[in-house]
Amino acid sequence: GATPREIPFQEYFVKLRHDVPVESIRFDGADAAMPLGLDALESADAILIAPSNPLVSIAPLRSLAGVEDLLRRRRDHVVAVSPIVAGSALKGPADRLMRELGHEPSVVGVARLYAPIASVLVIDEQDAKLATAVESEGIRCIVTNTIMSTPEITTALARTCIEAVS
């Protein structure tokens, strides 16, 4: 096979269309970055982790100084929506990245990643049979339609998320 090499995210995602295997991810500068919005997270009634890629969209935010600790401390106010539905990412390489980096590409794998920082994981109806397995990871599970195909479904999902931690 090809010799592993380090590539910037933009090259991986755009030029290579995220179609190359990944062995590890690193967030350069995260330790020195000054996260804005910690005050907002500190006082928020609810903190929503959108159904974005847990490894390349959410993990960089978690790696910023103070963010992970704050989320762990405020875990009862944090709700996440799984970006994985029926074992696949709705968009992008989340499922493949999870598999390549040793995480189960399912709502259970998402639950393992988010259980330390979120008290609730919202999963799609297609994954209802995995709700008990999600809860065995120490995170409450809510099953609903998470595929935001209409404004009404999107509004209902947002309402479900806010009510779950309010």
C-alpha positions, -999 to +999 in steps of 0.1 A: +000+000+000+009+037+000+033+051+025+013+070+052+018+107+050+004+137+069-020+159+050-039+190+061-077+187+065-085+209+035-065+186+012-081+155+027-116+168+025-116+188-007-088+177-030-088+140-020-126+140-014-121+122+019-114+091+000-081+080+016-076+059+047-069+078+080-047+065+108-049+094+132-061+130+136-043+159+152-055+194+161-025+217+158-028+248+179-059+237+199-040+240+232-031+276+225-064+287+210-087+309+231-122+295+228-148+322+226-183+314+240-173+296+272-195+321+291-224+312+269-219+275+274-216+281+311-249+298+314-269+280+286-301+262+296-293+236+270-262+228+249-269+210+216-242+189+198-255+189+163-253+158+141-219+167+128-188+144+124-177+136+160-141+132+150-134+161+127-161+186+136-169+181+173-136+168+186-116+200+175-141+220+196-137+196+226-099+199+223-100+237+230-089+248+264-117+245+289-144+231+266-142+194+275-141+202+312-170+226+309-191+200+290-183+173+315-193+196+343-225+206+326-233+172+312-269+172+324-276+202+301-259+186+270-279+167+243-263+153+212-279+142+179-263+112+163-248+119+128-249+081+122-282+067+110-285+029+103-247+026+104-239+053+079-232+090+079-260+110+062-233+133+048-195+131+047-170+105+060-180+102+097-188+064+094-156+056+076-135+077+099-150+061+130-143+026+116-107+035+106-099+051+140-113+021+160-148+034+168-179+014+160-197+033+132-232+032+148-253+051+173-236+029+200-202+041+188-215+077+189-228+071+224-194+059+236-178+091+222-204+114+237-213+097+271-186+117+290-200+150+279-237+145+271-266+132+292-288+125+262-283+111+227-310+115+202-310+087+175-331+081+144-361+058+143-341+035+120-318+028+149-346+022+175-335-014+181-301-001+194-317+022+220-310-002+249-274-006+237-270+032+236-283+035+272-259+007+283-231+032+275-244+055+303-264+080+282-301+084+280-315+076+245-344+093+227-356+078+194-372+102+169-370+112+133-335+129+130-334+133+092-342+170+088-360+168+054-386+194+062-388+226+083-414+208+105-393+178+112-363+201+119-384+221+144-397+190+161-362+176+164-349+209+179-379+209+204-372+173+214-335+181+220-342+212+242-370+195+262-347+165+268-323+186+289-346+214+302 
